[in-house]
Amino acid sequence: MPLPLLIYCGITAIFIWANVSVANRKSLNPWSWVLAAGPLGLVVLYFLPSASKSRLTDDQVRRRVVVGNVVGLVMSGISVVSYLSLLIPDSESLPLRPQIEETGQIAP
C-alpha cells in the first residue's frame, strides 16, 4: 500500500474515532456520525447542543437527539455520495467505442 494512501487512511480513522467519541459524549447515535464529512462533521458536531444535560425535559432531550442524529445521517450521506463520485471515471478516461451505423458497419 503506498504511503500517501496509508496517511489518508490514518487521518480518516482519526476523524471517524473523533466523530464517534464526541457523538457518544453528546448522547447521540455514533453510527449516524461515523462518516460525517471528516473535520467539517467534527466542527458541526462540536457546535450541536448536547442531549445529555440533566436540566432538560424528556421532550427537549428527544428533540435534540433526533436533530443531532438527522444532521449526522445527512452529513454521512453527503460524504458517501462524494466518495462514490470519486470512483466514477470521467468521459476522457473511458475507452472510445466505435459508432456503428444502421448498416452494421463501423463509422469512420
Secondary structure, DSSP 8 states (H G I E B T S, - for coil): --HHHHHHHHHHHHHHHHHHHHHHHTT--GGGSTTS-HHHHHHHHHHS--S--TTS-HHHHHHHHHHHHHHHHHHHHHHHHHHHHHHS--GGGS-----B-TTSSB--
